[in-house]
Structure formats: structure tokens, C-alpha cells
Amino acid sequence: MRAPTWWKDLQRLSQIDIRWLFIWSLIYITFLFLDIIAPGFSGTALIKYIGIFLCISYAYQKFSNDYLLIFALLFTFIADTILVWTPFVIPGVYVFCIAQFLHFMRLTKMRIYDVAINAGVLSLIFAIGIAFGLEPIYAIATVYAILLISNVIMSVQNYRDRPKHFRTRCACYGFIAFICCDLCVALRFLSLTGAISATTLPIVAYFVWVFYLPSQILIANSSTFEPQKRRRKIAKNKRIR
């Protein structure tokens, strides 16, 4: 009986990055458990924060030439810092927009003038929203949603074009998990504002992080660049020849 594709991917990833997977798994299981037995424990936020920071460290160590991936993860970390540790929601979402735009650039392999055009269009959408009386948080959230949905579409398309490529699959699954996380964030916001029943708040708040850390781990593994160790091995073989 042939093993399913997802199991082969899990085996491949575990063979390459077993130490990182162990650390991430330990962090993931720990904060999910703490969120159930001690939902008000302040140390849980720090554990989650460390998990996101490790995604940047991992990408920098393994794909040091993939600057767009590293900076996208860095801006994600900065956005998390703003949203978790400060009351400044709009700047936090704005920084998240930068992170999503960097992901969009690498998924689409944009040229310079394409970057300027897309940035201009997104700025125009934000300006139009403000001009029509939309609150700034909803205007910037609209821009963010457009970028995230675009990244999901592009990652799914790239996966369809190269279904056997492990890293396109990581990007696809990662951005799907990302949008699931943000749907939970949106439901949490609606619960807090009273737009939907407050009874859903503990559930959606819990599932935010069920999806979020896995999304960042998968995205950190989605680089199209060769891993650092493999590049060194190829260079060494060339020197021997």
C-alpha cells in the first residue's frame, strides 16, 4: 500500500530538520496545553512569541539568501510584537501588510515596476476607503485581506503547477493555515465587539494559535532557494571536479 503524500512530506521534513521540529512541537504542545488549563497565564504569550522568533532564526540559518522570505518573517514578528505587547492595533496590521506584500513579491516573482504598481493600487484602495468614511482599522484590514487572499491564491496555483515540489506544498498549506488563523482573529474581534455571540470567544481565541504557529513553520520552509548545507555541498563538489 502506497503511503499518502502528506506522510511522505512529514517524513522528509523530519529527516531534514528533526531538531527544529522537536523544539517547535514542544512549544506548540506546551502553549496549547497551557491555553486549556491556564488561559490567563501570561507566560504563554512569551512561549508563543519565542516560537515565531524561531521561524526567523530557522529561515536565516537555512535559506540565508532568500531575503524576501527572511524579511517577510521579520515583519511578521514585528507585527506580532506590536499587537501582543502594545495597544497600537493599526500600526500592527500595517506592518502585517508589509509582511504579506513581501510574501506576494516572492510568490509572484515581481519585477520592480510591478512592485510600484501593486503598492500604488493598495494605497489607493486604502485612501478610497478612508474617503468614503471607512474607519482606518477596517480600511487597513481590507488591504491586508486582499494581500492574504492573493497569497493563498498564488500559493495554491504554484502548488498546482508543481504538485510534487515539497516547498510549494509548504507554501500552500502554510497560507491556508494563515487564512484560517485570521478568520479566527476576525471572529474573535466580532465576539469582542458584540457583533456575534460572546460564547464563541474562548473557542476562536484558542484556534487562532492552533493555526498560526504551524502556518509560520510551513512558510519558513517554503523557500525556493537551496538550503544552506546543500549549497555548500554543491560548491564543494564543484571544487573537487
C-alpha positions, 0 to 999 in steps of 0.5 A, spaced: 500 500 500 502 506 497 503 511 503 499 518 502 503 524 500 502 528 506 506 522 510 511 522 505 512 530 506 512 529 514 517 524 513 522 528 509 521 534 513 523 530 519 529 527 516 531 534 514 530 538 520 528 533 526 531 538 531 527 544 529 521 540 529 522 537 536 523 544 539 517 547 535 512 541 537 514 542 544 512 549 544 506 548 540 504 542 545 506 546 551 502 553 549 496 549 547 496 545 553 497 551 557 491 555 553 486 549 556 488 549 563 491 556 564 488 561 559 490 567 563 497 565 564 501 570 561 507 566 560 504 563 554 504 569 550 512 569 551 512 561 549 508 563 543 512 569 541 519 565 542 516 560 537 515 565 531 522 568 533 524 561 531 521 561 524 526 567 523 532 564 526 530 557 522 529 561 515 536 565 516 540 559 518 537 555 512 535 559 506 540 565 508 539 568 501 532 568 500 531 575 503 524 576 501 522 570 505 527 572 511 524 579 511 517 577 510 518 573 517 521 579 520 515 583 519 511 578 521 514 578 528 514 585 528 507 585 527 506 580 532 510 584 537 506 590 536 499 587 537 501 582 543 505 587 547 502 594 545 495 597 544 497 600 537 492 595 533 493 599 526 500 600 526 500 592 527 496 590 521 500 595 517 506 592 518 502 585 517 501 588 510 508 589 509 509 582 511 504 579 506 506 584 500 513 581 501 510 574 501 506 576 494 513 579 491 516 572 492 510 568 490 509 572 484 516 573 482 515 581 481 519 585 477 520 592 480 515 596 476 510 591 478 512 592 485 510 600 484 504 598 481 501 593 486 503 598 492 500 604 488 493 600 487 493 598 495 494 605 497 489 607 493 484 602 495 486 604 502 485 612 501 478 610 497 476 607 503 478 612 508 474 617 503 468 614 503 468 614 511 471 607 512 474 607 519 482 606 518 482 599 522 477 596 517 480 600 511 487 597 513 484 590 514 481 590 507 488 591 504 491 586 508 485 581 506 486 582 499 494 581 500 492 574 504 487 572 499 492 573 493 497 569 497 493 563 498 491 564 491 498 564 488 500 559 493 495 554 491 496 555 483 504 554 484 502 548 488 498 546 482 503 547 477 508 543 481 504 538 485 510 534 487 515 540 489 515 539 497 516 547 498 510 549 494 506 544 498 509 548 504 507 554 501 500 552 500 498 549 506 502 554 510 497 560 507 491 556 508 493 555 515 494 563 515 487 564 512 484 560 517 488 563 523 485 570 521 478 568 520 479 566 527 482 573 529 476 576 525 471 572 529 474 573 535 474 581 534 466 580 532 465 576 539 469 582 542 465 587 539 458 584 540 457 583 533 456 575 534 455 571 540 460 572 546 460 564 547 464 563 541 470 567 544 474 562 548 473 557 542 476 562 536 481 565 541 484 558 542 484 556 534 487 562 532 494 559 535 492 552 533 493 555 526 498 560 526 504 557 529 504 551 524 502 556 518 509 560 520 513 553 520 510 551 513 512 558 510 519 558 513 520 552 509 517 554 503 523 557 500 525 556 493 532 557 494 537 551 496 538 550 503 544 552 506 548 545 507 546 543 500 549 549 497 555 548 500 555 541 498 554 543 491 560 548 491 564 543 494 563 538 489 564 543 484 571 544 487 573 537 487 571 536 479 
